[in-house]
């Protein structure tokens, strides 16, 4: 599958090799920090993001506010899996 997983997880080496990751601090997202949610969402779609993995350690990290992740999750993603404090969301269809 060509899905891309947006995450703050930096221990990706323990996950499957076929999962494509886009990290919240990726150079392709930096110019979208502080932009309106609609612009950030459009950029995520351009980059092929289909999922967001929220991890326990990312709570209150400034990068989440920079990209407006909480608002995006609330308005444009569905929670599809939960294990402890780790949450997996899927981007809603356009």
PyMOL Python script that loads the backbone (N, CA, C, O; Angstrom):
from pymol import cmd

cmd.read_pdbstr("""\
ATOM      1  N   UNK A   1       0.848  -1.177   0.000  1.00  0.00           N
ATOM      2  CA  UNK A   1       0.000   0.000   0.000  1.00  0.00           C
ATOM      3  C   UNK A   1       0.889   1.234   0.000  1.00  0.00           C
ATOM      4  O   UNK A   1       1.992   1.207   0.547  1.00  0.00           O
ATOM      5  N   UNK A   2       0.417   2.314  -0.609  1.00  0.00           N
ATOM      6  CA  UNK A   2       1.196   3.547  -0.707  1.00  0.00           C
ATOM      7  C   UNK A   2       0.860   4.548   0.386  1.00  0.00           C
ATOM      8  O   UNK A   2       1.133   5.738   0.229  1.00  0.00           O
ATOM      9  N   UNK A   3       0.288   4.106   1.466  1.00  0.00           N
ATOM     10  CA  UNK A   3      -0.088   4.998   2.559  1.00  0.00           C
ATOM     11  C   UNK A   3       1.140   5.542   3.270  1.00  0.00           C
ATOM     12  O   UNK A   3       2.177   4.886   3.368  1.00  0.00           O
ATOM     13  N   UNK A   4       0.986   6.759   3.761  1.00  0.00           N
ATOM     14  CA  UNK A   4       2.042   7.415   4.521  1.00  0.00           C
ATOM     15  C   UNK A   4       1.516   7.662   5.929  1.00  0.00           C
ATOM     16  O   UNK A   4       0.376   8.087   6.114  1.00  0.00           O
ATOM     17  N   UNK A   5       2.355   7.391   6.910  1.00  0.00           N
ATOM     18  CA  UNK A   5       2.013   7.548   8.316  1.00  0.00           C
ATOM     19  C   UNK A   5       2.724   8.774   8.869  1.00  0.00           C
ATOM     20  O   UNK A   5       3.952   8.804   8.942  1.00  0.00           O
ATOM     21  N   UNK A   6       1.953   9.785   9.258  1.00  0.00           N
ATOM     22  CA  UNK A   6       2.497  10.979   9.900  1.00  0.00           C
ATOM     23  C   UNK A   6       2.645  10.682  11.382  1.00  0.00           C
ATOM     24  O   UNK A   6       1.724  10.146  11.998  1.00  0.00           O
ATOM     25  N   UNK A   7       3.781  11.018  11.961  1.00  0.00           N
ATOM     26  CA  UNK A   7       4.001  10.702  13.368  1.00  0.00           C
ATOM     27  C   UNK A   7       5.141  11.526  13.945  1.00  0.00           C
ATOM     28  O   UNK A   7       5.936  12.124  13.219  1.00  0.00           O
ATOM     29  N   UNK A   8       5.197  11.541  15.249  1.00  0.00           N
ATOM     30  CA  UNK A   8       6.326  12.122  15.965  1.00  0.00           C
ATOM     31  C   UNK A   8       7.256  11.009  16.438  1.00  0.00           C
ATOM     32  O   UNK A   8       8.310  11.276  17.015  1.00  0.00           O
ATOM     33  N   UNK A   9       6.862   9.769  16.193  1.00  0.00           N
ATOM     34  CA  UNK A   9       7.644   8.592  16.600  1.00  0.00           C
ATOM     35  C   UNK A   9       8.995   8.615  15.906  1.00  0.00           C
ATOM     36  O   UNK A   9       9.070   8.695  14.680  1.00  0.00           O
ATOM     37  N   UNK A  10      10.059   8.545  16.689  1.00  0.00           N
ATOM     38  CA  UNK A  10      11.394   8.535  16.089  1.00  0.00           C
ATOM     39  C   UNK A  10      12.087   7.187  16.254  1.00  0.00           C
ATOM     40  O   UNK A  10      13.261   7.040  15.912  1.00  0.00           O
ATOM     41  N   UNK A  11      11.368   6.220  16.771  1.00  0.00           N
ATOM     42  CA  UNK A  11      11.935   4.870  16.918  1.00  0.00           C
ATOM     43  C   UNK A  11      11.367   3.960  15.830  1.00  0.00           C
ATOM     44  O   UNK A  11      10.992   2.817  16.092  1.00  0.00           O
ATOM     45  N   UNK A  12      11.311   4.481  14.619  1.00  0.00           N
ATOM     46  CA  UNK A  12      10.661   3.763  13.528  1.00  0.00           C
ATOM     47  C   UNK A  12      11.413   2.509  13.090  1.00  0.00           C
ATOM     48  O   UNK A  12      10.850   1.687  12.368  1.00  0.00           O
ATOM     49  N   UNK A  13      12.642   2.343  13.497  1.00  0.00           N
ATOM     50  CA  UNK A  13      13.405   1.170  13.067  1.00  0.00           C
ATOM     51  C   UNK A  13      12.857  -0.132  13.643  1.00  0.00           C
ATOM     52  O   UNK A  13      13.171  -1.207  13.132  1.00  0.00           O
ATOM     53  N   UNK A  14      12.055  -0.060  14.681  1.00  0.00           N
ATOM     54  CA  UNK A  14      11.477  -1.282  15.235  1.00  0.00           C
ATOM     55  C   UNK A  14      10.161  -1.647  14.546  1.00  0.00           C
ATOM     56  O   UNK A  14       9.566  -2.680  14.853  1.00  0.00           O
ATOM     57  N   UNK A  15       9.710  -0.815  13.627  1.00  0.00           N
ATOM     58  CA  UNK A  15       8.471  -1.082  12.893  1.00  0.00           C
ATOM     59  C   UNK A  15       8.792  -1.685  11.528  1.00  0.00           C
ATOM     60  O   UNK A  15       9.948  -1.723  11.108  1.00  0.00           O
ATOM     61  N   UNK A  16       7.772  -2.145  10.859  1.00  0.00           N
ATOM     62  CA  UNK A  16       7.959  -2.807   9.563  1.00  0.00           C
ATOM     63  C   UNK A  16       8.623  -1.881   8.546  1.00  0.00           C
ATOM     64  O   UNK A  16       8.390  -0.673   8.531  1.00  0.00           O
ATOM     65  N   UNK A  17       9.450  -2.478   7.706  1.00  0.00           N
ATOM     66  CA  UNK A  17      10.174  -1.718   6.686  1.00  0.00           C
ATOM     67  C   UNK A  17       9.271  -1.150   5.597  1.00  0.00           C
ATOM     68  O   UNK A  17       9.632  -0.170   4.944  1.00  0.00           O
ATOM     69  N   UNK A  18       8.105  -1.751   5.394  1.00  0.00           N
ATOM     70  CA  UNK A  18       7.247  -1.308   4.300  1.00  0.00           C
ATOM     71  C   UNK A  18       6.338  -0.137   4.681  1.00  0.00           C
ATOM     72  O   UNK A  18       5.563   0.333   3.848  1.00  0.00           O
ATOM     73  N   UNK A  19       6.420   0.334   5.912  1.00  0.00           N
ATOM     74  CA  UNK A  19       5.618   1.479   6.331  1.00  0.00           C
ATOM     75  C   UNK A  19       6.373   2.755   5.965  1.00  0.00           C
ATOM     76  O   UNK A  19       7.536   2.927   6.329  1.00  0.00           O
ATOM     77  N   UNK A  20       5.700   3.640   5.247  1.00  0.00           N
ATOM     78  CA  UNK A  20       6.308   4.918   4.867  1.00  0.00           C
ATOM     79  C   UNK A  20       5.964   5.952   5.935  1.00  0.00           C
ATOM     80  O   UNK A  20       4.794   6.146   6.268  1.00  0.00           O
ATOM     81  N   UNK A  21       6.978   6.608   6.463  1.00  0.00           N
ATOM     82  CA  UNK A  21       6.802   7.577   7.535  1.00  0.00           C
ATOM     83  C   UNK A  21       7.029   8.997   7.049  1.00  0.00           C
ATOM     84  O   UNK A  21       7.857   9.250   6.174  1.00  0.00           O
ATOM     85  N   UNK A  22       6.286   9.908   7.630  1.00  0.00           N
ATOM     86  CA  UNK A  22       6.544  11.334   7.493  1.00  0.00           C
ATOM     87  C   UNK A  22       6.563  11.876   8.918  1.00  0.00           C
ATOM     88  O   UNK A  22       5.553  11.840   9.619  1.00  0.00           O
ATOM     89  N   UNK A  23       7.694  12.368   9.328  1.00  0.00           N
ATOM     90  CA  UNK A  23       7.831  12.870  10.693  1.00  0.00           C
ATOM     91  C   UNK A  23       7.335  14.308  10.772  1.00  0.00           C
ATOM     92  O   UNK A  23       7.450  15.070   9.812  1.00  0.00           O
ATOM     93  N   UNK A  24       6.789  14.663  11.912  1.00  0.00           N
ATOM     94  CA  UNK A  24       6.249  16.006  12.103  1.00  0.00           C
ATOM     95  C   UNK A  24       7.291  17.091  11.872  1.00  0.00           C
ATOM     96  O   UNK A  24       6.941  18.209  11.492  1.00  0.00           O
ATOM     97  N   UNK A  25       8.558  16.783  12.092  1.00  0.00           N
ATOM     98  CA  UNK A  25       9.614  17.777  11.878  1.00  0.00           C
ATOM     99  C   UNK A  25      10.322  17.601  10.535  1.00  0.00           C
ATOM    100  O   UNK A  25      11.430  18.102  10.346  1.00  0.00           O
ATOM    101  N   UNK A  26       9.696  16.902   9.620  1.00  0.00           N
ATOM    102  CA  UNK A  26      10.247  16.691   8.279  1.00  0.00           C
ATOM    103  C   UNK A  26      10.420  18.038   7.568  1.00  0.00           C
ATOM    104  O   UNK A  26       9.589  18.935   7.714  1.00  0.00           O
ATOM    105  N   UNK A  27      11.480  18.169   6.817  1.00  0.00           N
ATOM    106  CA  UNK A  27      11.757  19.419   6.107  1.00  0.00           C
ATOM    107  C   UNK A  27      10.633  19.814   5.157  1.00  0.00           C
ATOM    108  O   UNK A  27      10.473  20.997   4.854  1.00  0.00           O
ATOM    109  N   UNK A  28       9.852  18.849   4.683  1.00  0.00           N
ATOM    110  CA  UNK A  28       8.749  19.149   3.762  1.00  0.00           C
ATOM    111  C   UNK A  28       7.538  19.754   4.470  1.00  0.00           C
ATOM    112  O   UNK A  28       6.589  20.177   3.809  1.00  0.00           O
ATOM    113  N   UNK A  29       7.557  19.801   5.792  1.00  0.00           N
ATOM    114  CA  UNK A  29       6.445  20.384   6.557  1.00  0.00           C
ATOM    115  C   UNK A  29       6.797  21.701   7.239  1.00  0.00           C
ATOM    116  O   UNK A  29       5.900  22.438   7.648  1.00  0.00           O
ATOM    117  N   UNK A  30       8.061  22.003   7.367  1.00  0.00           N
ATOM    118  CA  UNK A  30       8.491  23.168   8.144  1.00  0.00           C
ATOM    119  C   UNK A  30       7.838  24.460   7.656  1.00  0.00           C
ATOM    120  O   UNK A  30       7.451  25.291   8.477  1.00  0.00           O
ATOM    121  N   UNK A  31       7.706  24.648   6.355  1.00  0.00           N
ATOM    122  CA  UNK A  31       7.102  25.877   5.826  1.00  0.00           C
ATOM    123  C   UNK A  31       5.614  25.983   6.139  1.00  0.00           C
ATOM    124  O   UNK A  31       5.019  27.043   5.939  1.00  0.00           O
ATOM    125  N   UNK A  32       5.009  24.918   6.622  1.00  0.00           N
ATOM    126  CA  UNK A  32       3.576  24.919   6.939  1.00  0.00           C
ATOM    127  C   UNK A  32       3.318  25.132   8.433  1.00  0.00           C
ATOM    128  O   UNK A  32       2.162  25.188   8.854  1.00  0.00           O
ATOM    129  N   UNK A  33       4.365  25.250   9.228  1.00  0.00           N
ATOM    130  CA  UNK A  33       4.196  25.548  10.656  1.00  0.00           C
ATOM    131  C   UNK A  33       3.497  26.902  10.786  1.00  0.00           C
ATOM    132  O   UNK A  33       3.905  27.879  10.157  1.00  0.00           O
ATOM    133  N   UNK A  34       2.455  26.957  11.595  1.00  0.00           N
ATOM    134  CA  UNK A  34       1.739  28.201  11.840  1.00  0.00           C
ATOM    135  C   UNK A  34       0.732  28.582  10.776  1.00  0.00           C
ATOM    136  O   UNK A  34       0.081  29.620  10.893  1.00  0.00           O
ATOM    137  N   UNK A  35       0.587  27.764   9.734  1.00  0.00           N
ATOM    138  CA  UNK A  35      -0.384  28.053   8.670  1.00  0.00           C
ATOM    139  C   UNK A  35      -1.783  27.614   9.110  1.00  0.00           C
ATOM    140  O   UNK A  35      -1.915  26.821  10.043  1.00  0.00           O
ATOM    141  N   UNK A  36      -2.828  28.124   8.446  1.00  0.00           N
ATOM    142  CA  UNK A  36      -4.193  27.693   8.766  1.00  0.00           C
ATOM    143  C   UNK A  36      -4.357  26.186   8.539  1.00  0.00           C
ATOM    144  O   UNK A  36      -3.693  25.610   7.677  1.00  0.00           O
ATOM    145  N   UNK A  37      -5.239  25.555   9.311  1.00  0.00           N
ATOM    146  CA  UNK A  37      -5.426  24.102   9.203  1.00  0.00           C
ATOM    147  C   UNK A  37      -5.726  23.618   7.781  1.00  0.00           C
ATOM    148  O   UNK A  37      -5.281  22.540   7.387  1.00  0.00           O
ATOM    149  N   UNK A  38      -6.471  24.402   7.019  1.00  0.00           N
ATOM    150  CA  UNK A  38      -6.816  23.985   5.653  1.00  0.00           C
ATOM    151  C   UNK A  38      -5.572  23.861   4.780  1.00  0.00           C
ATOM    152  O   UNK A  38      -5.481  22.961   3.946  1.00  0.00           O
ATOM    153  N   UNK A  39      -4.616  24.767   4.974  1.00  0.00           N
ATOM    154  CA  UNK A  39      -3.375  24.716   4.200  1.00  0.00           C
ATOM    155  C   UNK A  39      -2.504  23.542   4.637  1.00  0.00           C
ATOM    156  O   UNK A  39      -1.900  22.867   3.803  1.00  0.00           O
ATOM    157  N   UNK A  40      -2.442  23.301   5.935  1.00  0.00           N
ATOM    158  CA  UNK A  40      -1.675  22.158   6.443  1.00  0.00           C
ATOM    159  C   UNK A  40      -2.295  20.864   5.932  1.00  0.00           C
ATOM    160  O   UNK A  40      -1.580  19.960   5.499  1.00  0.00           O
ATOM    161  N   UNK A  41      -3.618  20.772   5.980  1.00  0.00           N
ATOM    162  CA  UNK A  41      -4.315  19.585   5.487  1.00  0.00           C
ATOM    163  C   UNK A  41      -4.022  19.351   4.006  1.00  0.00           C
ATOM    164  O   UNK A  41      -3.753  18.222   3.598  1.00  0.00           O
ATOM    165  N   UNK A  42      -4.073  20.400   3.211  1.00  0.00           N
ATOM    166  CA  UNK A  42      -3.775  20.268   1.781  1.00  0.00           C
ATOM    167  C   UNK A  42      -2.351  19.752   1.580  1.00  0.00           C
ATOM    168  O   UNK A  42      -2.112  18.917   0.707  1.00  0.00           O
ATOM    169  N   UNK A  43      -1.417  20.239   2.372  1.00  0.00           N
ATOM    170  CA  UNK A  43      -0.025  19.786   2.258  1.00  0.00           C
ATOM    171  C   UNK A  43       0.100  18.319   2.644  1.00  0.00           C
ATOM    172  O   UNK A  43       0.804  17.561   1.978  1.00  0.00           O
ATOM    173  N   UNK A  44      -0.578  17.914   3.716  1.00  0.00           N
ATOM    174  CA  UNK A  44      -0.537  16.506   4.118  1.00  0.00           C
ATOM    175  C   UNK A  44      -1.080  15.615   3.009  1.00  0.00           C
ATOM    176  O   UNK A  44      -0.526  14.551   2.732  1.00  0.00           O
ATOM    177  N   UNK A  45      -2.158  16.049   2.378  1.00  0.00           N
ATOM    178  CA  UNK A  45      -2.719  15.266   1.259  1.00  0.00           C
ATOM    179  C   UNK A  45      -1.729  15.202   0.094  1.00  0.00           C
ATOM    180  O   UNK A  45      -1.566  14.149  -0.521  1.00  0.00           O
ATOM    181  N   UNK A  46      -1.065  16.326  -0.212  1.00  0.00           N
ATOM    182  CA  UNK A  46      -0.050  16.343  -1.275  1.00  0.00           C
ATOM    183  C   UNK A  46       1.056  15.332  -1.001  1.00  0.00           C
ATOM    184  O   UNK A  46       1.576  14.699  -1.920  1.00  0.00           O
ATOM    185  N   UNK A  47       1.406  15.188   0.268  1.00  0.00           N
ATOM    186  CA  UNK A  47       2.487  14.284   0.663  1.00  0.00           C
ATOM    187  C   UNK A  47       2.011  12.847   0.848  1.00  0.00           C
ATOM    188  O   UNK A  47       2.798  11.975   1.217  1.00  0.00           O
ATOM    189  N   UNK A  48       0.735  12.597   0.596  1.00  0.00           N
ATOM    190  CA  UNK A  48       0.209  11.237   0.637  1.00  0.00           C
ATOM    191  C   UNK A  48      -0.135  10.710   2.014  1.00  0.00           C
ATOM    192  O   UNK A  48      -0.287   9.501   2.193  1.00  0.00           O
ATOM    193  N   UNK A  49      -0.262  11.601   2.996  1.00  0.00           N
ATOM    194  CA  UNK A  49      -0.569  11.154   4.360  1.00  0.00           C
ATOM    195  C   UNK A  49      -1.979  10.580   4.422  1.00  0.00           C
ATOM    196  O   UNK A  49      -2.942  11.206   3.978  1.00  0.00           O
ATOM    197  N   UNK A  50      -2.080   9.379   4.980  1.00  0.00           N
ATOM    198  CA  UNK A  50      -3.373   8.727   5.190  1.00  0.00           C
ATOM    199  C   UNK A  50      -3.639   8.456   6.660  1.00  0.00           C
ATOM    200  O   UNK A  50      -4.791   8.310   7.068  1.00  0.00           O
ATOM    201  N   UNK A  51      -2.578   8.389   7.460  1.00  0.00           N
ATOM    202  CA  UNK A  51      -2.709   8.013   8.868  1.00  0.00           C
ATOM    203  C   UNK A  51      -1.864   8.928   9.743  1.00  0.00           C
ATOM    204  O   UNK A  51      -0.887   9.530   9.297  1.00  0.00           O
ATOM    205  N   UNK A  52      -2.272   9.008  10.993  1.00  0.00           N
ATOM    206  CA  UNK A  52      -1.492   9.728  11.997  1.00  0.00           C
ATOM    207  C   UNK A  52      -1.371   8.839  13.224  1.00  0.00           C
ATOM    208  O   UNK A  52      -2.376   8.365  13.752  1.00  0.00           O
ATOM    209  N   UNK A  53      -0.152   8.614  13.675  1.00  0.00           N
ATOM    210  CA  UNK A  53       0.107   7.840  14.884  1.00  0.00           C
ATOM    211  C   UNK A  53       0.504   8.808  15.988  1.00  0.00           C
ATOM    212  O   UNK A  53       1.565   9.429  15.941  1.00  0.00           O
ATOM    213  N   UNK A  54      -0.369   8.923  16.982  1.00  0.00           N
ATOM    214  CA  UNK A  54      -0.103   9.778  18.137  1.00  0.00           C
ATOM    215  C   UNK A  54       0.488   8.907  19.228  1.00  0.00           C
ATOM    216  O   UNK A  54      -0.114   7.914  19.638  1.00  0.00           O
ATOM    217  N   UNK A  55       1.661   9.280  19.694  1.00  0.00           N
ATOM    218  CA  UNK A  55       2.361   8.466  20.688  1.00  0.00           C
ATOM    219  C   UNK A  55       2.362   9.157  22.053  1.00  0.00           C
ATOM    220  O   UNK A  55       2.193  10.372  22.159  1.00  0.00           O
ATOM    221  N   UNK A  56       2.551   8.369  23.056  1.00  0.00           N
ATOM    222  CA  UNK A  56       2.518   8.839  24.440  1.00  0.00           C
ATOM    223  C   UNK A  56       3.510   9.974  24.689  1.00  0.00           C
ATOM    224  O   UNK A  56       3.176  10.942  25.373  1.00  0.00           O
ATOM    225  N   UNK A  57       4.682   9.873  24.163  1.00  0.00           N
ATOM    226  CA  UNK A  57       5.758  10.826  24.463  1.00  0.00           C
ATOM    227  C   UNK A  57       5.578  12.200  23.831  1.00  0.00           C
ATOM    228  O   UNK A  57       6.305  13.127  24.188  1.00  0.00           O
ATOM    229  N   UNK A  58       4.651  12.362  22.919  1.00  0.00           N
ATOM    230  CA  UNK A  58       4.558  13.622  22.187  1.00  0.00           C
ATOM    231  C   UNK A  58       3.686  14.662  22.880  1.00  0.00           C
ATOM    232  O   UNK A  58       3.612  15.805  22.428  1.00  0.00           O
ATOM    233  N   UNK A  59       3.036  14.287  23.954  1.00  0.00           N
ATOM    234  CA  UNK A  59       2.129  15.194  24.652  1.00  0.00           C
ATOM    235  C   UNK A  59       2.798  16.543  24.918  1.00  0.00           C
ATOM    236  O   UNK A  59       3.918  16.601  25.424  1.00  0.00           O
ATOM    237  N   UNK A  60       2.104  17.616  24.575  1.00  0.00           N
ATOM    238  CA  UNK A  60       2.550  18.997  24.836  1.00  0.00           C
ATOM    239  C   UNK A  60       3.814  19.403  24.081  1.00  0.00           C
ATOM    240  O   UNK A  60       4.472  20.366  24.475  1.00  0.00           O
ATOM    241  N   UNK A  61       4.164  18.710  23.028  1.00  0.00           N
ATOM    242  CA  UNK A  61       5.340  19.104  22.241  1.00  0.00           C
ATOM    243  C   UNK A  61       4.958  20.305  21.365  1.00  0.00           C
ATOM    244  O   UNK A  61       3.891  20.294  20.751  1.00  0.00           O
ATOM    245  N   UNK A  62       5.805  21.337  21.294  1.00  0.00           N
ATOM    246  CA  UNK A  62       5.479  22.545  20.528  1.00  0.00           C
ATOM    247  C   UNK A  62       5.177  22.288  19.055  1.00  0.00           C
ATOM    248  O   UNK A  62       4.401  23.027  18.450  1.00  0.00           O
ATOM    249  N   UNK A  63       5.765  21.270  18.478  1.00  0.00           N
ATOM    250  CA  UNK A  63       5.549  20.994  17.058  1.00  0.00           C
ATOM    251  C   UNK A  63       4.083  20.664  16.767  1.00  0.00           C
ATOM    252  O   UNK A  63       3.597  20.925  15.667  1.00  0.00           O
ATOM    253  N   UNK A  64       3.384  20.099  17.737  1.00  0.00           N
ATOM    254  CA  UNK A  64       1.964  19.783  17.559  1.00  0.00           C
ATOM    255  C   UNK A  64       1.152  21.058  17.379  1.00  0.00           C
ATOM    256  O   UNK A  64       0.246  21.118  16.548  1.00  0.00           O
ATOM    257  N   UNK A  65       1.482  22.065  18.156  1.00  0.00           N
ATOM    258  CA  UNK A  65       0.800  23.353  18.024  1.00  0.00           C
ATOM    259  C   UNK A  65       1.205  24.037  16.722  1.00  0.00           C
ATOM    260  O   UNK A  65       0.367  24.651  16.062  1.00  0.00           O
ATOM    261  N   UNK A  66       2.478  23.936  16.348  1.00  0.00           N
ATOM    262  CA  UNK A  66       2.960  24.565  15.114  1.00  0.00           C
ATOM    263  C   UNK A  66       2.179  24.095  13.893  1.00  0.00           C
ATOM    264  O   UNK A  66       1.899  24.885  12.991  1.00  0.00           O
ATOM    265  N   UNK A  67       1.827  22.819  13.861  1.00  0.00           N
ATOM    266  CA  UNK A  67       1.081  22.270  12.723  1.00  0.00           C
ATOM    267  C   UNK A  67      -0.422  22.194  12.976  1.00  0.00           C
ATOM    268  O   UNK A  67      -1.178  21.821  12.080  1.00  0.00           O
ATOM    269  N   UNK A  68      -0.861  22.540  14.175  1.00  0.00           N
ATOM    270  CA  UNK A  68      -2.294  22.491  14.479  1.00  0.00           C
ATOM    271  C   UNK A  68      -2.845  21.079  14.484  1.00  0.00           C
ATOM    272  O   UNK A  68      -3.973  20.846  14.049  1.00  0.00           O
ATOM    273  N   UNK A  69      -2.055  20.138  14.972  1.00  0.00           N
ATOM    274  CA  UNK A  69      -2.426  18.724  14.915  1.00  0.00           C
ATOM    275  C   UNK A  69      -3.733  18.433  15.642  1.00  0.00           C
ATOM    276  O   UNK A  69      -4.564  17.688  15.124  1.00  0.00           O
ATOM    277  N   UNK A  70      -3.934  19.000  16.825  1.00  0.00           N
ATOM    278  CA  UNK A  70      -5.162  18.702  17.569  1.00  0.00           C
ATOM    279  C   UNK A  70      -6.408  19.084  16.776  1.00  0.00           C
ATOM    280  O   UNK A  70      -7.376  18.323  16.743  1.00  0.00           O
ATOM    281  N   UNK A  71      -6.396  20.243  16.143  1.00  0.00           N
ATOM    282  CA  UNK A  71      -7.531  20.698  15.323  1.00  0.00           C
ATOM    283  C   UNK A  71      -7.707  19.796  14.106  1.00  0.00           C
ATOM    284  O   UNK A  71      -8.832  19.447  13.748  1.00  0.00           O
ATOM    285  N   UNK A  72      -6.609  19.421  13.474  1.00  0.00           N
ATOM    286  CA  UNK A  72      -6.691  18.529  12.315  1.00  0.00           C
ATOM    287  C   UNK A  72      -7.275  17.175  12.706  1.00  0.00           C
ATOM    288  O   UNK A  72      -8.126  16.635  11.999  1.00  0.00           O
ATOM    289  N   UNK A  73      -6.822  16.632  13.824  1.00  0.00           N
ATOM    290  CA  UNK A  73      -7.339  15.335  14.272  1.00  0.00           C
ATOM    291  C   UNK A  73      -8.830  15.421  14.565  1.00  0.00           C
ATOM    292  O   UNK A  73      -9.594  14.520  14.215  1.00  0.00           O
ATOM    293  N   UNK A  74      -9.231  16.490  15.197  1.00  0.00           N
ATOM    294  CA  UNK A  74     -10.636  16.668  15.558  1.00  0.00           C
ATOM    295  C   UNK A  74     -11.532  16.776  14.324  1.00  0.00           C
ATOM    296  O   UNK A  74     -12.618  16.196  14.293  1.00  0.00           O
ATOM    297  N   UNK A  75     -11.087  17.506  13.321  1.00  0.00           N
ATOM    298  CA  UNK A  75     -11.939  17.814  12.172  1.00  0.00           C
ATOM    299  C   UNK A  75     -11.758  16.900  10.965  1.00  0.00           C
ATOM    300  O   UNK A  75     -12.680  16.754  10.163  1.00  0.00           O
ATOM    301  N   UNK A  76     -10.585  16.281  10.823  1.00  0.00           N
ATOM    302  CA  UNK A  76     -10.288  15.604   9.557  1.00  0.00           C
ATOM    303  C   UNK A  76      -9.794  14.168   9.679  1.00  0.00           C
ATOM    304  O   UNK A  76      -9.480  13.539   8.668  1.00  0.00           O
ATOM    305  N   UNK A  77      -9.721  13.645  10.882  1.00  0.00           N
ATOM    306  CA  UNK A  77      -9.245  12.278  11.087  1.00  0.00           C
ATOM    307  C   UNK A  77     -10.234  11.502  11.947  1.00  0.00           C
ATOM    308  O   UNK A  77     -10.932  12.078  12.781  1.00  0.00           O
ATOM    309  N   UNK A  78     -10.286  10.195  11.734  1.00  0.00           N
ATOM    310  CA  UNK A  78     -11.082   9.287  12.563  1.00  0.00           C
ATOM    311  C   UNK A  78     -10.142   8.405  13.368  1.00  0.00           C
ATOM    312  O   UNK A  78      -9.167   7.880  12.831  1.00  0.00           O
ATOM    313  N   UNK A  79     -10.430   8.243  14.645  1.00  0.00           N
ATOM    314  CA  UNK A  79      -9.671   7.321  15.487  1.00  0.00           C
ATOM    315  C   UNK A  79     -10.044   5.902  15.084  1.00  0.00           C
ATOM    316  O   UNK A  79     -11.220   5.538  15.107  1.00  0.00           O
ATOM    317  N   UNK A  80      -9.045   5.093  14.714  1.00  0.00           N
ATOM    318  CA  UNK A  80      -9.346   3.726  14.276  1.00  0.00           C
ATOM    319  C   UNK A  80      -8.718   2.661  15.163  1.00  0.00           C
ATOM    320  O   UNK A  80      -9.085   1.489  15.069  1.00  0.00           O
ATOM    321  N   UNK A  81      -7.775   3.045  16.027  1.00  0.00           N
ATOM    322  CA  UNK A  81      -7.139   2.061  16.901  1.00  0.00           C
ATOM    323  C   UNK A  81      -6.556   2.780  18.110  1.00  0.00           C
ATOM    324  O   UNK A  81      -6.021   3.884  18.007  1.00  0.00           O
ATOM    325  N   UNK A  82      -6.675   2.125  19.251  1.00  0.00           N
ATOM    326  CA  UNK A  82      -6.149   2.694  20.488  1.00  0.00           C
ATOM    327  C   UNK A  82      -5.506   1.588  21.304  1.00  0.00           C
ATOM    328  O   UNK A  82      -6.105   0.535  21.525  1.00  0.00           O
ATOM    329  N   UNK A  83      -4.293   1.833  21.745  1.00  0.00           N
ATOM    330  CA  UNK A  83      -3.607   0.896  22.634  1.00  0.00           C
ATOM    331  C   UNK A  83      -2.843   1.717  23.661  1.00  0.00           C
ATOM    332  O   UNK A  83      -1.820   2.331  23.357  1.00  0.00           O
ATOM    333  N   UNK A  84      -3.360   1.715  24.875  1.00  0.00           N
ATOM    334  CA  UNK A  84      -2.778   2.572  25.896  1.00  0.00           C
ATOM    335  C   UNK A  84      -2.915   4.020  25.472  1.00  0.00           C
ATOM    336  O   UNK A  84      -4.005   4.479  25.130  1.00  0.00           O
ATOM    337  N   UNK A  85      -1.806   4.733  25.495  1.00  0.00           N
ATOM    338  CA  UNK A  85      -1.814   6.141  25.084  1.00  0.00           C
ATOM    339  C   UNK A  85      -1.448   6.325  23.615  1.00  0.00           C
ATOM    340  O   UNK A  85      -1.361   7.460  23.145  1.00  0.00           O
ATOM    341  N   UNK A  86      -1.231   5.244  22.885  1.00  0.00           N
ATOM    342  CA  UNK A  86      -0.935   5.317  21.460  1.00  0.00           C
ATOM    343  C   UNK A  86      -2.242   5.247  20.687  1.00  0.00           C
ATOM    344  O   UNK A  86      -3.055   4.347  20.895  1.00  0.00           O
ATOM    345  N   UNK A  87      -2.433   6.211  19.789  1.00  0.00           N
ATOM    346  CA  UNK A  87      -3.675   6.323  19.035  1.00  0.00           C
ATOM    347  C   UNK A  87      -3.361   6.368  17.547  1.00  0.00           C
ATOM    348  O   UNK A  87      -2.462   7.090  17.117  1.00  0.00           O
ATOM    349  N   UNK A  88      -4.100   5.597  16.766  1.00  0.00           N
ATOM    350  CA  UNK A  88      -3.936   5.604  15.315  1.00  0.00           C
ATOM    351  C   UNK A  88      -5.188   6.206  14.690  1.00  0.00           C
ATOM    352  O   UNK A  88      -6.307   5.766  14.953  1.00  0.00           O
ATOM    353  N   UNK A  89      -4.975   7.217  13.860  1.00  0.00           N
ATOM    354  CA  UNK A  89      -6.061   7.915  13.183  1.00  0.00           C
ATOM    355  C   UNK A  89      -5.938   7.707  11.676  1.00  0.00           C
ATOM    356  O   UNK A  89      -4.839   7.536  11.148  1.00  0.00           O
ATOM    357  N   UNK A  90      -7.086   7.724  10.990  1.00  0.00           N
ATOM    358  CA  UNK A  90      -7.101   7.674   9.522  1.00  0.00           C
ATOM    359  C   UNK A  90      -7.685   8.986   9.007  1.00  0.00           C
ATOM    360  O   UNK A  90      -8.696   9.469   9.517  1.00  0.00           O
ATOM    361  N   UNK A  91      -7.046   9.549   8.003  1.00  0.00           N
ATOM    362  CA  UNK A  91      -7.525  10.776   7.376  1.00  0.00           C
ATOM    363  C   UNK A  91      -8.840  10.496   6.663  1.00  0.00           C
ATOM    364  O   UNK A  91      -8.950   9.538   5.898  1.00  0.00           O
ATOM    365  N   UNK A  92      -9.832  11.336   6.916  1.00  0.00           N
ATOM    366  CA  UNK A  92     -11.133  11.177   6.264  1.00  0.00           C
ATOM    367  C   UNK A  92     -10.994  11.470   4.776  1.00  0.00           C
ATOM    368  O   UNK A  92     -10.130  12.245   4.365  1.00  0.00           O
ATOM    369  N   UNK A  93     -11.839  10.852   3.980  1.00  0.00           N
ATOM    370  CA  UNK A  93     -11.857  11.121   2.542  1.00  0.00           C
ATOM    371  C   UNK A  93     -12.287  12.558   2.296  1.00  0.00           C
ATOM    372  O   UNK A  93     -12.986  13.163   3.109  1.00  0.00           O
ATOM    373  N   UNK A  94     -11.858  13.085   1.169  1.00  0.00           N
ATOM    374  CA  UNK A  94     -12.238  14.467   0.815  1.00  0.00           C
ATOM    375  C   UNK A  94     -13.709  14.571   0.540  1.00  0.00           C
ATOM    376  O   UNK A  94     -14.204  15.655   0.229  1.00  0.00           O
TER     377      UNK A  94
END
""", "prot")
cmd.dss("prot")
cmd.show_as("cartoon", "prot")
cmd.util.cbc("prot")
cmd.orient("prot")
